[in-house]
């Protein structure tokens, strides 16, 4: 297995590298959260194939999730994650919006989840273009034993499912902070981490089955987000599809709805001690596998855009993450 490629912080979502951009010198909490999500998605690669032991040290994975929690709360990595800025009196961030619903329960819980999902949707939209997507040549070079698209897809799905379960286990085990808003941010971090892993999975499945859309990095990431929010393999090769899917407000609503449904389903992971870890791992594993099955079924029913794409993929793997 080749080393995981770290996302390039100087590469903007439109794919253009601007090394002298001042925004890269002092990134905001939102930008740091996007970079952390890209790293978490990239880590899914180490789970592909027959993995017996955890390839990511549990302490490192918890550190990544803790950093993501801090950044979602509006803090820098070295600040107190148990009390994010947005959880303080008068805060208006993710913790206040989602945590308020958790405090009240019932119908109010649903209202808080929907409000918090809008914040999460923005973070996911920011992170999507940064998630590294391997081209087919790279995928085949990393898995030379895969002789067909289905065999290669099996390995990619296996890695994503295991990575999702690992995130659920690590988040559920540490979701024991006494402040409900902080719990809300932890759940939001888990939702975004799983979404990032699943987004990378979907993008690479489209590549494996020869149906990757054209367009800029941002356009392609938005099309994959639309497929993720719908839970199926949309036909992204039709003329005009990318234009329709790139409508910001509509896509944001779709992503928010998907995150709301996922959030309400994952509430049992907030139970104390290791019970939450077990439930979280089980739910994430099942959900990611179900999504993969649906997307693969749709992709398998359509012809690839280039009938010879599989044979042509023997070229040298691309060195550019995100393409």
C-alpha positions in Angstrom: 0.0 0.0 0.0 1.4 3.4 -1.0 1.6 6.2 1.6 -1.5 8.3 1.9 -1.3 11.5 0.0 -1.9 14.5 2.2 -4.2 17.2 0.7 -2.3 20.2 -0.6 -3.4 23.2 1.5 -2.2 25.6 -1.2 -4.6 24.1 -3.8 -7.9 25.9 -3.9 -11.2 24.1 -4.6 -11.1 25.2 -8.2 -7.9 23.2 -8.7 -5.6 26.2 -9.1 -2.5 26.3 -7.0 -1.8 29.7 -5.5 1.3 29.4 -3.3 1.3 33.1 -2.4 -2.3 33.4 -1.4 -2.4 35.0 2.1 -5.4 32.9 3.1 -3.2 29.8 3.2 -0.8 31.4 5.7 -3.4 31.8 8.5 -6.3 29.4 7.7 -9.6 29.8 9.5 -11.3 27.2 11.6 -13.5 26.3 8.7 -10.6 25.8 6.4 -8.8 23.7 9.0 -12.0 21.6 9.4 -12.1 21.0 5.6 -8.4 19.9 5.6 -9.0 17.5 8.5 -12.0 16.0 6.7 -9.9 15.4 3.6 -7.2 13.7 5.7 -9.8 11.4 7.4 -11.2 10.5 3.9 -7.7 9.7 2.6 -7.1 7.4 5.6 -9.8 5.1 4.3 -7.3 3.8 1.8 -5.3 1.9 4.4 -8.3 -0.3 5.2 -8.6 -1.7 1.7 -7.9 -5.4 1.3 -7.4 -8.0 4.0 -6.8 -5.9 7.1 -6.5 -7.9 10.4 -5.2 -5.2 12.7 -6.2 -1.6 13.0 -3.8 0.2 10.5 -4.5 3.5 12.2 -3.5 3.8 15.9 -6.6 4.4 17.9 -5.0 7.3 19.6 -4.2 9.0 16.3 -7.8 8.5 15.1 -9.2 10.0 18.3 -6.7 12.9 18.0 -8.0 13.6 14.5 -11.6 13.5 15.6 -10.8 15.7 18.6 -9.1 18.2 16.3 -12.2 18.2 14.0 -14.5 18.8 16.9 -12.4 21.8 18.0 -12.4 23.2 14.5 -16.1 22.7 14.1 -16.6 24.6 17.3 -14.7 27.5 15.9 -11.4 26.9 17.8 -7.9 26.4 16.7 -6.4 22.9 17.2 -4.6 23.8 20.5 -7.7 25.1 22.3 -10.1 23.4 24.7 -12.4 21.1 22.7 -14.7 20.5 25.6 -16.0 24.0 25.5 -16.0 25.3 21.9 -16.5 29.0 21.2 -19.9 28.3 19.7 -21.1 26.5 22.9 -20.6 29.6 25.0 -23.5 31.8 26.1 -24.7 33.7 23.1 -23.0 31.5 20.6 -24.6 30.9 17.2 -22.5 28.1 15.8 -23.1 24.3 15.4 -23.0 23.5 19.1 -25.8 26.0 19.9 -28.0 25.1 17.0 -27.8 21.3 17.3 -27.1 21.2 21.0 -30.2 23.2 21.8 -32.3 20.5 20.2 -30.5 17.8 22.1 -31.3 19.6 25.4 -35.0 19.7 24.7 -35.6 16.4 23.1 -38.6 15.3 21.0 -39.8 17.7 18.4 -37.3 20.3 19.4 -34.5 17.8 18.9 -35.5 17.5 15.3 -35.6 21.2 14.9 -32.1 21.5 16.4 -30.8 18.8 14.1 -32.1 20.5 11.0 -30.6 23.8 12.0 -27.3 22.2 12.8 -27.3 20.3 9.6 -27.2 23.5 7.7 -23.9 24.4 9.3 -22.6 20.8 8.7 -23.7 21.1 5.0 -21.6 24.2 4.6 -18.6 22.5 6.1 -19.1 19.5 3.8 -19.4 21.7 0.7 -16.2 23.4 1.7 -14.4 20.1 2.2 -15.6 18.2 -0.9 -13.3 19.6 -3.5 -10.3 18.9 -1.2 -11.0 15.2 -0.8 -8.3 13.3 -2.8 -9.8 11.0 -5.5 -7.6 8.5 -7.1 -7.8 7.9 -10.9 -8.2 4.4 -12.3 -4.5 4.0 -13.1 -3.6 4.7 -9.5 -6.3 2.4 -8.1 -5.2 -0.5 -10.3 -1.5 0.1 -9.5 -2.4 -0.1 -5.8 -4.5 -3.2 -6.3 -2.8 -5.2 -9.1 -4.7 -8.3 -8.2 -8.1 -6.8 -9.2 -8.8 -8.0 -12.7 -12.2 -6.5 -13.2 -14.1 -3.4 -12.2 -16.2 -5.4 -9.7 -13.1 -6.9 -8.0 -11.6 -3.5 -7.7 -14.9 -2.0 -6.4 -15.1 -4.8 -3.8 -11.7 -3.6 -2.3 -12.7 0.0 -2.3 -16.0 -0.6 -0.7 -14.4 -2.9 1.9 -12.0 -0.1 2.9 -14.7 2.5 3.2 -16.9 0.3 5.3 -14.1 -0.5 7.7 -13.1 3.1 7.9 -16.7 4.2 8.7 -17.0 1.6 11.4 -13.7 2.7 12.9 -14.9 6.4 13.0 -18.1 5.3 14.7 -16.2 3.3 17.3 -13.8 6.1 18.1 -16.4 8.8 18.3 -18.9 6.8 20.3 -16.2 5.9 22.8 -15.3 9.5 23.5 -18.8 11.1 23.3 -19.1 11.3 27.1 -18.5 15.1 27.7 -21.0 16.4 30.2 -21.9 19.5 28.1 -24.7 18.7 25.7 -23.6 21.3 23.1 -20.2 19.6 23.1 -21.9 16.3 22.5 -23.7 17.8 19.6 -20.5 18.9 18.0 -19.0 15.5 18.5 -21.9 13.9 16.7 -21.6 16.5 13.9 -17.9 15.7 13.6 -18.8 12.0 13.1 -21.4 12.8 10.5 -19.0 14.8 8.5 -16.2 12.3 8.8 -18.5 9.5 7.5 -19.8 11.7 4.8 -16.2 12.5 3.6 -15.3 8.8 3.5 -18.5 8.0 1.6 -17.9 10.9 -0.8 -14.5 9.6 -1.7 -16.0 6.1 -2.1 -18.7 7.3 -4.5 -16.2 9.3 -6.6 -13.9 6.4 -7.0 -16.7 4.0 -7.8 -17.7 6.3 -10.7 -14.1 6.2 -11.8 -13.9 2.4 -11.5 -17.0 1.9 -13.6 -15.9 4.4 -16.3 -18.5 7.1 -15.6 -16.6 9.9 -14.0 -18.0 13.3 -14.9 -16.0 16.0 -16.6 -15.6 19.5 -15.4 -13.5 21.3 -12.7 -12.7 19.8 -9.4 -15.4 21.8 -7.8 -18.0 20.8 -10.3 -17.2 17.1 -10.0 -17.2 17.3 -6.2 -20.7 18.8 -6.3 -22.0 16.1 -8.6 -20.7 13.4 -6.2 -22.3 15.3 -3.3 -25.6 15.2 -5.2 -25.2 11.4 -5.7 -24.4 11.1 -2.0 -27.4 13.1 -0.9 -29.7 11.1 -3.1 -28.1 7.8 -2.0 -27.8 6.4 -5.5 -25.6 6.5 -8.6 -27.0 9.4 -10.6 -26.1 9.6 -14.3 -23.5 12.3 -14.2 -22.5 12.0 -17.9 -25.5 13.6 -19.5 -25.1 17.0 -21.0 -26.1 19.8 -18.6 -26.1 17.5 -15.5 -23.2 19.3 -13.8 -24.9 22.7 -14.4 -28.1 21.6 -12.7 -26.3 19.9 -9.8 -24.0 22.9 -9.2 -27.0 25.1 -8.1 -25.7 26.0 -4.7 -28.9 26.5 -2.7 -30.6 23.4 -4.0 -27.5 21.2 -3.4 -27.1 22.6 0.1 -30.7 21.7 0.9 -30.2 18.2 -0.3 -27.0 17.7 1.7 -28.7 19.2 4.8 -31.6 16.8 4.6 -29.3 13.8 4.2 -27.2 14.9 7.2 -30.4 15.5 9.3 -31.6 12.0 8.6 -28.2 10.5 9.4 -28.0 12.6 12.6 -31.3 11.4 14.0 -30.4 7.8 13.1 -27.0 8.1 15.0 -28.4 9.6 18.2 -27.9 6.2 20.0 -24.1 6.7 19.6 -24.3 9.3 22.3 -25.0 6.7 24.9 -22.3 6.5 27.5 -19.2 4.3 27.8 -18.4 1.7 25.1 -22.1 1.0 24.3 -22.1 4.1 22.1 -18.9 2.9 20.4 -20.4 -0.5 19.5 -23.7 1.0 18.2 -21.9 3.7 16.3 -19.6 1.3 14.5 -22.5 -1.0 13.6 -24.7 1.8 12.2 -21.9 3.3 10.2 -20.8 0.0 8.7 -24.4 -0.9 7.6 -25.1 2.6 6.3 -21.9 2.9 4.2 -22.3 -0.7 2.8 -26.0 0.0 1.9 -25.0 3.2 0.1 -22.2 1.4 -1.8 -24.6 -1.3 -3.0 -27.1 1.3 -4.3 -24.5 3.3 -6.1 -22.8 0.2 -7.6 -26.1 -1.2 -8.8 -26.9 2.0 -10.7 -23.4 2.3 -12.2 -23.4 -1.4 -13.3 -26.7 -0.9 -15.2 -25.1 1.8 -17.4 -22.4 1.6 -20.0 -19.1 3.4 -19.4 -18.5 6.5 -21.4 -15.4 5.0 -23.0 -15.8 1.2 -23.8 -12.0 0.8 -23.7 -11.4 2.8 -20.4 -10.3 -0.2 -18.4 -7.6 -1.2 -20.9 -6.5 2.4 -21.2 -5.9 2.7 -17.5 -2.5 1.0 -17.6 -0.9 4.4 -18.0 1.3 5.9 -15.3 -0.8 6.8 -12.3 -1.7 10.5 -11.8 0.3 12.5 -9.3 -2.5 15.0 -8.7 -4.8 14.3 -5.8 -8.4 15.4 -6.4 -8.3 14.6 -10.2 
